[in-house]
Amino acid sequence: MSDIRVALWLAAVSAIPAGLIAAAALFPIRRHARTLGLLDRPGGHKSHVTPTPLGGGIGIWLGVVLTMLAGTIAVMVFRGNPDLQGYLPPRIALHLDGVWSRAGQLWGLLGGGTILVALGLIDDKRGLPWPFRLGVQTAVAAAVVLGLGYSFTAFIPLPWLTQALSVLWIVALINSFNMLDNMDGLSGGVAAIGATALAIVMISTPGAAGQPQWFVATLLMVVTGALLGFLFHNRPPAKIFMGDGGSYFVGFLIAVATLMATYANYESGTPHAVFAPVCAMAVPLYDLTTVLWIRIREGRSPFQGDQRHFSHRLVALGLSRVQAVLTIYLVTATCGLAAILLTRVQVDSAIMVIGIVCCMLLLIVILESTGWRKENE
């Protein structure tokens, strides 16, 4: 069976169940959000005008965790019964032992994600000081990097530096998706597009054993499926918001998935492929960087909410909210395609691919600077 057919089979058995679980779970969560104290009321820097349920992250979490639980049980059953393995694609059956050997790491990862979901839900319900939130995020990230051994493959001969950068990467993506969650369908859609691009990278890039990285690709497909189930409820006009619990969980899983992967080695001739996750995540990182810069430049706390995000700035240029979200989707998809190409080309072509991403972001900066000048006139 070809890699494409195996990928489609994996997508069907991972993304579809996760999406159905997430979509189904969010109906009762929407109905009981007020009772649970998960209701986002208008006011302050928020742009919605009617009280809207929070807790979309619970549906995403259930979609991922229950699908992974079913997958773990299935792997255990198929490993113990060779007759049943005949029903699996041969390329998948060969990896059952390898997948089982990483089950402990998977559930350690999901345990860390569950802590972040709980942190976000408490923050959604009661509000938590930002130092505490940042401290818990950093602690969970450090536990994953140091305890599970996931860190960048950046060809830096200083383990402590790659570990520190890995923790910073996880915390940055957690907060970038949290900040991006400011318009209907935005954060979930960008995360789904980015996760899909990274899953394709995993399928097309051989790992240490010379085989596609099915384990990481499947994790990303499950995340994508859960996000699509959530987007069924979050499409404009949104019936429920992702909330901090959802954005923390999604950012964490995508960040760690990028650390679990192998992108290149010196022998492959494509060491530049280590920049693939940066390309795929360019939009949330751009939003995070520019928002922090604007807040600091204006003498405000970097953690003070406002309406100066990428999406808000596009609306200020004259786009509707739906047009702004679709524009960001398009930019994300372009950066995702660049990430896929980056793992397939040599150095000279890679420079051009990275140049395309940089030119696109610079074009956005130039367009946005028009809005900034108008605000200061």
SULTA-V765449 format. One record per backbone hydrogen bond with DSSP energy under -0.5 kcal/mol. NH is the residue of the N-H (numbers start at 1). CO is the residue of the C=O. If there is no record, write none. Layout:
NH|CO / NH|CO
This chain:
6|2 / 7|3 / 8|4 / 9|5 / 10|6 / 11|7 / 12|8 / 13|9 / 14|10 / 15|11 / 16|11 / 18|14 / 19|15 / 20|16 / 21|17 / 22|18 / 23|19 / 24|20 / 25|21 / 26|22 / 27|23 / 27|24 / 28|24 / 29|25 / 30|26 / 31|27 / 32|28 / 33|30 / 36|32 / 37|33 / 37|34 / 38|33 / 39|37 / 40|52 / 41|39 / 46|43 / 52|40 / 53|239 / 54|38 / 56|241 / 57|242 / 58|55 / 59|55 / 60|56 / 61|57 / 62|58 / 63|59 / 64|60 / 65|61 / 66|62 / 67|63 / 68|64 / 69|65 / 70|66 / 71|67 / 72|68 / 73|69 / 74|70 / 75|71 / 76|72 / 77|73 / 78|74 / 79|75 / 80|76 / 81|78 / 84|81 / 85|81 / 86|83 / 87|84 / 88|85 / 92|89 / 93|89 / 94|90 / 95|92 / 96|93 / 99|95 / 100|96 / 101|97 / 102|98 / 102|99 / 103|100 / 106|102 / 107|103 / 108|104 / 109|105 / 110|106 / 111|107 / 112|108 / 113|109 / 114|110 / 115|111 / 116|112 / 117|113 / 118|114 / 119|115 / 120|116 / 121|117 / 122|118 / 123|119 / 124|120 / 125|121 / 126|122 / 127|122 / 127|123 / 132|129 / 133|129 / 134|130 / 135|131 / 136|132 / 137|133 / 138|134 / 139|135 / 140|136 / 141|137 / 142|138 / 143|139 / 144|140 / 145|141 / 146|142 / 147|142 / 147|143 / 148|143 / 148|144 / 150|144 / 151|149 / 151|259 / 152|162 / 154|152 / 157|155 / 158|156 / 161|158 / 162|158 / 163|159 / 164|160 / 165|161 / 166|162 / 167|163 / 168|164 / 169|165 / 170|166 / 171|167 / 172|168 / 173|169 / 174|170 / 175|171 / 176|172 / 177|173 / 178|174 / 179|175 / 180|176 / 181|177 / 181|178 / 182|180 / 186|183 / 189|185 / 190|186 / 191|187 / 192|188 / 193|189 / 194|190 / 195|191 / 196|192 / 197|193 / 198|194 / 199|195 / 200|196 / 201|197 / 202|198 / 203|199 / 204|200 / 205|201 / 206|204 / 207|211 / 210|207 / 213|202 / 213|205 / 214|212 / 217|213 / 218|214 / 219|215 / 220|216 / 221|217 / 222|218 / 223|219 / 224|220 / 225|221 / 226|222 / 227|223 / 228|224 / 229|225 / 230|226 / 231|227 / 232|228 / 233|230 / 234|230 / 235|231 / 239|233 / 240|233 / 241|53 / 246|242 / 247|243 / 248|244 / 249|245 / 250|246 / 251|247 / 252|248 / 253|249 / 254|250 / 255|251 / 256|252 / 257|253 / 258|254 / 259|255 / 260|256 / 261|257 / 268|265 / 269|265 / 269|266 / 270|265 / 273|270 / 274|271 / 275|272 / 276|273 / 279|275 / 280|276 / 281|277 / 282|279 / 285|281 / 286|282 / 287|283 / 288|284 / 289|285 / 290|286 / 291|287 / 292|288 / 293|289 / 294|290 / 295|291 / 296|292 / 297|293 / 298|294 / 299|296 / 300|295 / 304|301 / 305|303 / 313|309 / 314|310 / 315|311 / 316|312 / 317|313 / 317|314 / 318|315 / 319|314 / 324|320 / 325|321 / 326|322 / 327|323 / 328|324 / 329|325 / 330|326 / 331|327 / 332|328 / 333|329 / 334|330 / 335|331 / 336|332 / 337|333 / 338|334 / 339|335 / 340|336 / 341|337 / 342|338 / 343|339 / 343|340 / 344|341 / 345|341 / 350|346 / 351|347 / 352|348 / 353|349 / 354|350 / 355|351 / 356|352 / 357|353 / 358|354 / 359|355 / 360|356 / 361|357 / 362|358 / 363|359 / 364|360 / 365|361 / 366|362 / 367|363 / 368|364 / 369|365 / 370|366 / 370|367 / 371|367 / 371|368 / 372|368 / 373|369 / 374|370 / 375|371 / 376|372 / 377|373 / 377|374
